[in-house]
Amino acid sequence: MKTERQVTFRGVLRTWKYTLGSFSDDKTEKYDNHVVVLRTIILLTYLVTNCFIVSGVIRHWNSNQCQDRSQMTIQSIKDGG
């Protein structure tokens, strides 16, 4: 006998499978679970990549503070340029 939690979890998995593009045809029915795992992995890699990009943008948001031009010129002369 299935508990209410198992029924709810199966419903969520079925919804997730159809959300990612699973079809109810007989031709690909045996591959639907494999396809949903692969598409979930692809989605997670996109999500992780996006988080790294956004965190890099946030980290360097205001990092090029403007310096005083006279100090920049003096520093470039000292550096030989």
N, C-alpha and C positions, 0 to 999 in steps of 0.2 A: 504494500500500500504506500502510495506516495504522500509525502507531507506537503503542506501548503508551500513551504519554502522551495522544495524541489520543483513543484509545478511553476512557481513564479520564476525561478532561475531558468528553467527550460523555455519559458515564454520570452524572457529577456534574451536568451541565446538565439532563439528563432527570429526575434525581431532584429537583433544585430546582424544575423546572417542575411536577412532580406534587405536590410539597410545597405549593406556593402555590395549588394548586387547579385544575390543568389536567386536562381530561377526555379520554378517548380516543374520543369520538364523532365521526362524520363531519361533523356539522353545524357544529361550531366548530373543527375540526382546523386549518384554515388561519389562524385567529386566535390559536392557543395561544401562539406565540412573542411576539406583540404584547402579549397579556394578561400574560405572565410578566414582561415588561419593565416594564409599568405597575405591576404589583403589587410588583415589587422596588423601584421608585422610591418608592412609598408606604411600604413597609416601612423603607427607609433614612431617609425624612423623619421617620417616627415615632421611629426610633432616635436620630437627631441631636437631635430635640426633647427626647427623654427625657434624653439626655446633658446638654443645657443646663440642664434643670430640676434634675437631680441635682447638677450642678456648682454651681449657684446656691445650693442648699440646703446643700451642704458648705461653700461659701465663707462663708455667713452663719450657720454653725452656732452659734457662741457669741459673736456680735457684740453682743448686748445684755447686756453685763456690768452687774451691779447696782452703782450708785454709792451712796455714803453719802448718806442722806436729808437730813442737815443741809446738805451741799454742794448738793444738788438744790434745796432751799428757798432757800438764799442766792442761787444762780444765777437762780432764777425771780424773786426780788425785784429783782435787778440788771437783769434783762431787762424789768421793768415788768409782770410778770404775777403 
